[in-house]
Amino acid sequence: MESNDSQVRRYVVSKGVDQFFLDFYSGFKFLLLFFKELFRPPFEFREIVHQCYEVGNKSLPLITLTGFITGLVFTKQSRPSLSEFGAASWLPSLVAIAILRALAPLVTALISAGKVGSNIGAELGSMRVTEQIDAMEVSAINPFKYLIVTRVVATTITLPILMMYTAFVAMMGSFLDVNHNELTSLVTFFEKAFEKITFLDIFSSLIKATVYGFTIGIVGCYKGYNASQGTVGVGRAANSSVVLSMFLIFIEEIIIVQITNWMRYS
């Protein structure tokens, strides 16, 4: 006969697997409902603009600081390696490729997941547990369209803009270091930086940022909209929004990089 410990372990594993598939099904239904409501009037343009401002306003200061430091530190760390081969002149091109292809979309997404994703999860979670969403349903307002669609659209639109801003700030941080060490002018720096940048690099980064923005918005909204268990559930929704968003962002990064490389070298 099986021991009690073995039976308990089997029960826990079975319950975990069941919960995983239930959550997957619930998330899939949530996603389908979003696309259904997205194209159904009325369209909350004013609320979308307001949410775009909220997303940008909450992320901009930290993104500015992080982007500047990223460009500065990456340049400082790359210089010794290139100098060993007498290729210090390639530094602007190396930095531009690294920032535009990978660092800018990823840094922007991770910062936004921490700031925006947690805020969306906590805000909608608190509205759910205090029954404000139920009150909206009673007052003939579609809470899903007003609360969910607007926020997801806002993060999807705003993140590519923030990504380009992050890339610019990072490049300025890199320029200050290059100018200090090699006395390179601003025009010369950007001419060298964009020698190796192609349309595919910029396009793939914008696609990345758009996908990341959608992921942050939909995950934060899903976790917050389905929060329960009072204030504990609000904290859990905010925390799980950040963790799940970051996990999915890294998975999406791998997939998009593979597709981009296939397009670049095919």
N, C-alpha and C positions, 0 to 999 in steps of 0.2 A: 504493500500500500504506500501511496505517496505521503510524504510528511506534510505537516501543516504549512511549513515554510515554502515548500515547493508549490503547493496549491495557491498560496498567497501570491507568490511571484508570477505564476501563470495568470492569475486573475488581474494583477496589476498591469502586466504586459498586454493582455487582451483588452483591458479597459483603455489603455493608452492608444492602442491601435484603432479601436472603435472611435475614440475621441478625435484622433487625427483625421479620419475619413469624414466624420461629422463636420469638423471645422472646415475641411477642404470643400465639402458640398455647400456649406453655408457661405463660404467666401465666394464660391463660383456663382451662387444665386445672387449674392450682393453685387458682383461684377456685372452680371447680365442685367440686373435692375438698373444699374448706373447707366449702361448704354441705352437702355430703353427710355429712361427719363431724360437723357442728354438731348435727344432730338425731338422731344415732345414739348410744345409750347405750354405755358408762357416761359420765356427765357429771362432769367434773372441777371440782366447785364449789369445793373448797378451793383448788385451784391458781388458779382464776379470781379468787378473793378475794385471794390472795397477789399475783397480777399487777396487780390494781387498786391495791393498796397500793404496789407498786413504781412503777407509772406515776405515781400522785399524788405519792409521796414524792420522786421524781427531778425532777418538774416544778414542784412547789409553790414553792420559794424563788425561782427565777428568774421564774416567772409572777407572783408577788406583787410583786416589784420592777418588772418590766416593765409590769404593769397599772397600778400606782400612778403611775409616771412618765408613761405614756400619757395617763391622765386629767388629770394636772397640766399637762403640756405642751400638750395639745390645748386646754385651757381658756385657758391663757395666750396661745396664738396666735390663738384665736378672739375674745377680748375686744376688741382694737383694731378689728377689722372691724365688729363689732356696735355698738360705741360710736359709730362714725362715723354710723350711721343712728339713733342713740338707742334701740337695741334691746338694751342690755346685759342687761335683765331676761329676755330669751329664752335666755340662755346655758345655764342648767340643762337646758332642753328640747333645745337643740341638741346638747349634750354627751351626753345620755341617748340620743337618736336615733342619733348617730354610734357610740357605744360598743355599744349593744345590737344595732343592725342590722349593723354591719360590723367594728368594731375588736376587740371582745372575741372573737368566733369566730376571726377571722384571726390575731390575736396569739397566742391560745392554741394554735392549730394549728401555727403556725410554730415557736413555742418547743418544743412537744412533738415536732415532726418532728426538730428538732435534737437534743433530749435523748433522747427515748424511741425514735424511729426508728433513730437511729444505734446506740443501745445494743442494741436487738433484733437489728439486722443483725449487729453485731459478736459478740454472745453466741451466736446460732445459727450464725454462720459459723465461730466457733472450735470449736463442738461438732461441726460437720460435718467440718472438716479434721482434727480429732483423733479422728475416728471414734466419738465418743460416741453420735451418732444411730444409727449402724450397730449399736452394742452394744445400744441399746434395742430395736431391731428383733429382734435375736437372742434377747433375754430376754423375748419375748412382750409387750412394751409397745408400744402404738401411738404412735410419736413424733409423728406429725402431729397427733393429737388432743391429746396432752399438751402439746406445745410450741407448735403453731401456733394451734389453735382457742382455747386459753385466753388467749393474748396478744392475739389479734384481738378477742375478746369483751371483754377488759379495757380495751383502748384505746377501743373503741366505747362502753362504758358510762361510762368515767371522763372522757372529754373534755368531754361536756356539763356535767358537774359542775364541772370546772375552768373551763369557759367562764363559768358563772354566777358563780363566785368571782372570776374576772378582771374581770367587769363590775362587781361590787360594789366591789372594790379600786380600780378606775379611777374609779368614781363618788365614792369617798371622797377620792381625790386631787384630783378636780375640786372637791369641796365645800370642802376646805381652802383652795384658791385663791379661790373665790367668797366664803367666809366672811372671808378676810383682806382682800379688797378691797371687798366690798359689805356685810359684816357680816350676811350672810343666815344664819338659823338652820338647823339640820339638818332640822327638819320642813318648813319653807318650801321649802328647796332640793329635797327629794324630792317634795313636792307639785307644784312647777313642773316637775321633771324628768319625771315620769310623766304629765303632762297629755296629751302627744301620743303616748305609747307605747300601742300596741294589742296585742291578743292575737296578731295575725299577726306582729308584730315579734319577740315572744318565741318563738313557735312556729318561725318560720323560722330564728332563731339556733340553737335547739336541734337542728333538722334539720341545719343546716350543721355544727355541732359533732359530731353523730353520724356524718355522712358523712366528715368529716375524720378522726375517730378511727378509723373502719374503714379508710380509705385508708392512714393511717400504720401501722396494725398489719399489714395485708395486704402492703404493699410491703416493710416491714422484714423480715417473716417470709419472704417469697418470696426476697428477695435473700440473706438469711442462710442459709436452708435449702438453697439451690442454690449456695452458695459453693464455690470450688475453688481450686487453685493455692496451697495453704498459707497462710502468714501474709499474703502479698500479697493473696490473695483475701478474707481477713477485712477488711482495710482497705478494699478496693474495695467489698465488700458494705455496710459501714457508710456509706461516702461516697455510693454510689449510692442507698441507702435515703433519705437526706436529700434529695438532689437531685430524685429522681423523686417523692417525696412532696410536696415543695413545688410542683413543676410541676403535679401533678395537683390539688393544693389550689386553685391559682389558676384552673385550668380549671373546677373544680367551683364555685368562687365565682361566676364569670361565669354559669354555667348556672342556679344556684339564684337569683341576683339577678334574672335575666330572668323566671324562673317566678314569683317573689314579686311582682315589679312587675306582671306580668300579672294576678295574683290581686288585687292591691291596687287597680288602676285599672280592672278589667273590670266 
